[in-house]
Amino acid sequence: MKIRLYFDEDSMHKTLVEALRARGVDVITALQAGMIERPDEEHLETALLMGYVLFSFNIGDYYRLHNKILSEGKEHAGIILAKQQHYSVGEMMRRISILVATLPAEETVNRDEFLSAWK
Protein backbone atom coordinates (compact mmCIF):
# COMPACT_ATOMS: atom_id res chain seq x y z
CA MET A 1 0.00 0.00 0.00
CA LYS A 2 1.23 3.51 -0.84
CA ILE A 3 2.13 6.00 1.85
CA ARG A 4 -0.56 8.59 2.57
CA LEU A 5 0.63 11.86 4.08
CA TYR A 6 -0.68 14.02 6.91
CA PHE A 7 0.86 17.51 6.86
CA ASP A 8 0.91 19.15 10.29
CA GLU A 9 0.41 22.89 10.80
CA ASP A 10 4.09 23.70 10.28
CA SER A 11 4.27 22.01 6.89
CA MET A 12 0.97 22.90 5.19
CA HIS A 13 2.52 24.49 2.11
CA LYS A 14 -0.37 24.82 -0.37
CA THR A 15 1.80 24.55 -3.49
CA LEU A 16 3.56 21.42 -2.21
CA VAL A 17 0.28 19.76 -1.20
CA GLU A 18 -1.26 20.51 -4.60
CA ALA A 19 1.83 19.30 -6.47
CA LEU A 20 1.84 16.00 -4.58
CA ARG A 21 -1.88 15.50 -5.12
CA ALA A 22 -1.43 16.17 -8.85
CA ARG A 23 1.07 13.28 -8.86
CA GLY A 24 -1.38 10.93 -7.16
CA VAL A 25 -0.16 11.20 -3.56
CA ASP A 26 -2.94 11.09 -0.97
CA VAL A 27 -2.37 14.14 1.25
CA ILE A 28 -4.46 15.61 4.07
CA THR A 29 -3.55 18.73 6.02
CA ALA A 30 -4.08 19.55 9.68
CA LEU A 31 -6.52 22.23 8.54
CA GLN A 32 -8.61 19.71 6.60
CA ALA A 33 -8.53 17.34 9.58
CA GLY A 34 -9.72 20.07 11.96
CA MET A 35 -6.48 19.88 13.94
CA ILE A 36 -5.26 23.48 14.00
CA GLU A 37 -3.55 24.57 17.24
CA ARG A 38 -3.41 21.05 18.64
CA PRO A 39 -0.41 19.49 20.42
CA ASP A 40 2.07 17.43 18.39
CA GLU A 41 0.94 14.27 20.20
CA GLU A 42 -2.60 14.78 18.89
CA HIS A 43 -1.37 15.32 15.32
CA LEU A 44 0.62 12.10 15.46
CA GLU A 45 -2.30 10.18 17.01
CA THR A 46 -4.72 11.53 14.40
CA ALA A 47 -2.35 10.53 11.60
CA LEU A 48 -2.11 7.02 13.08
CA LEU A 49 -5.89 6.66 13.43
CA MET A 50 -6.37 7.81 9.84
CA GLY A 51 -3.54 5.62 8.49
CA TYR A 52 -1.36 8.53 7.38
CA VAL A 53 2.36 9.15 7.79
CA LEU A 54 2.99 12.52 9.41
CA PHE A 55 5.12 15.09 7.55
CA SER A 56 6.59 18.02 9.47
CA PHE A 57 9.36 20.60 9.66
CA ASN A 58 9.25 20.30 13.47
CA ILE A 59 12.26 17.98 13.67
CA GLY A 60 13.19 18.33 17.35
CA ASP A 61 9.74 17.84 18.84
CA TYR A 62 8.69 14.96 16.60
CA TYR A 63 12.02 13.18 16.96
CA ARG A 64 11.65 13.32 20.76
CA LEU A 65 8.02 12.22 20.48
CA HIS A 66 9.05 9.32 18.22
CA ASN A 67 11.54 8.08 20.82
CA LYS A 68 9.05 8.54 23.67
CA ILE A 69 6.37 6.52 21.85
CA LEU A 70 8.79 3.68 21.14
CA SER A 71 10.06 3.63 24.74
CA GLU A 72 6.46 3.30 25.95
CA GLY A 73 5.82 0.34 23.64
CA LYS A 74 3.28 2.29 21.58
CA GLU A 75 3.30 2.93 17.85
CA HIS A 76 2.78 5.59 15.22
CA ALA A 77 2.19 5.31 11.47
CA GLY A 78 5.52 6.94 10.62
CA ILE A 79 7.09 10.38 10.56
CA ILE A 80 8.87 12.21 7.75
CA LEU A 81 10.92 15.18 8.88
CA ALA A 82 12.49 17.97 6.83
CA LYS A 83 14.39 21.15 7.63
CA GLN A 84 12.17 24.16 7.12
CA GLN A 85 13.27 26.53 4.34
CA HIS A 86 16.03 24.12 3.38
CA TYR A 87 14.47 22.85 0.14
CA SER A 88 12.52 24.47 -2.64
CA VAL A 89 8.96 23.27 -3.15
CA GLY A 90 10.11 21.38 -6.25
CA GLU A 91 12.92 19.65 -4.36
CA MET A 92 10.62 18.66 -1.49
CA MET A 93 8.08 17.33 -3.97
CA ARG A 94 10.77 15.34 -5.78
CA ARG A 95 12.17 13.82 -2.58
CA ILE A 96 8.74 13.01 -1.13
CA SER A 97 7.73 11.43 -4.45
CA ILE A 98 10.81 9.19 -4.37
CA LEU A 99 10.11 8.21 -0.76
CA VAL A 100 6.44 7.42 -1.48
CA ALA A 101 7.36 5.38 -4.57
CA THR A 102 10.07 3.45 -2.75
CA LEU A 103 8.82 2.80 0.78
CA PRO A 104 5.54 0.92 1.29
CA ALA A 105 3.23 2.21 4.04
CA GLU A 106 3.61 -1.07 5.94
CA GLU A 107 7.31 -0.32 6.43
CA THR A 108 6.79 3.16 7.88
CA VAL A 109 5.23 2.07 11.18
CA ASN A 110 7.35 3.41 14.06
CA ARG A 111 9.94 4.83 11.67
CA ASP A 112 11.18 8.33 11.35
CA GLU A 113 12.57 9.31 7.99
CA PHE A 114 14.55 12.42 7.21
CA LEU A 115 13.84 13.97 3.83
CA SER A 116 17.55 14.67 3.46
CA ALA A 117 18.16 10.91 3.01
CA TRP A 118 15.90 10.71 -0.07
CA LYS A 119 17.73 12.07 -3.12
N, C-alpha and C positions, 0 to 999 in steps of 0.2 A: 504494500500500500504506500502511496506517495505521502510525503510530509505535507501537513497542512500547517499554516503559520498563524500565530496570534501575535499581533504587534501591540506592545504595551504603549502607554502614553508617551514615553520618551522617544519612541521610534515610529510614530504614525506619520510618516512622510507620504503625503498624498500621491506624489508622482511615482515613488517607488512601489507603493501598494498597487496603483493602476498598472504599472509596467509589469509587475509580477502576475497580476490577474490576466492581463492580455496574453501572457505566455502560458496560461493554464494552471497557475499556482493558486490553490485555495487559500485566501488570506482573509482574516477578520481582524478588525482593530478594536482596541479597548473602548473606543467611542461606540462602535456598532454593538459591542457586547454590554453596554451600559456600565462600564467599569472605570469611569473617569474618577480621579482622586481617591483611588482605593490603594491599600497597602500592597507591596510587591507579593507578599504571601498569597493574597487573594487573586492577583493576576495569574500567578503560577497555578493555583488550585483551579481557577476557571478554565485555563488552557488545558489542564489535565482532564477535567470533567467533559470538556468539549472534544477532546482528542486532538488538540493542536499543540505544536511545538512553539514555545514562547521565543520571540525575537526582541532583543532590547539593546540599547546602548549603555544601560546601567550595569556595567561589568562588575564593579565591586560588590554591590548589594546582591545581585543574583548569583554570583560565584559563592559568596558566603551562604546564601540561602540553599544553594545546591548542596554544599557540604553538610549543612545542618540537616536537611531532609534525609540524606543518605545515612548520616550518623544515627538518626532516629528510626531507621529501618522503613522509612516511607518511600514513596516514589513520585516522580513527576514525568511528564510526557517528553521532556527534553528542553534544552535551552540553547539558543544561538546568540552569541554575544559579539558585538562589534564596537570599535571605538567610534564615538560620535565625531562627526566632521573630519573623519580620516579618509573616507572614500567618497567619490562622486556617486550620484544616484545610479549612473550606468555601471560603475564598478561594483556597487553593492548588489545590483540586480544580477549581474553576471555571476558573481560569487555565490549568491543565494541559489540561482538557477542550477549551478554545478552541484551544490550541496544537495538540493532537492532531487536532482536526477541521479545522484550517486548513492545516497544513503536512504534506505527504506525506513518508513516511520517506525517499524518494529524495533529497529536498532537505535532509536533515539531515546528510548526510555532510560531515565536517570543519567543521561549524558549531557555534558555541556560541550558545546562546539564553539570555537572562536572563528569568526569569519576570515580572519587573517590566514588561517590554515587552508582555505579553499581558493586556489588560484586557477 
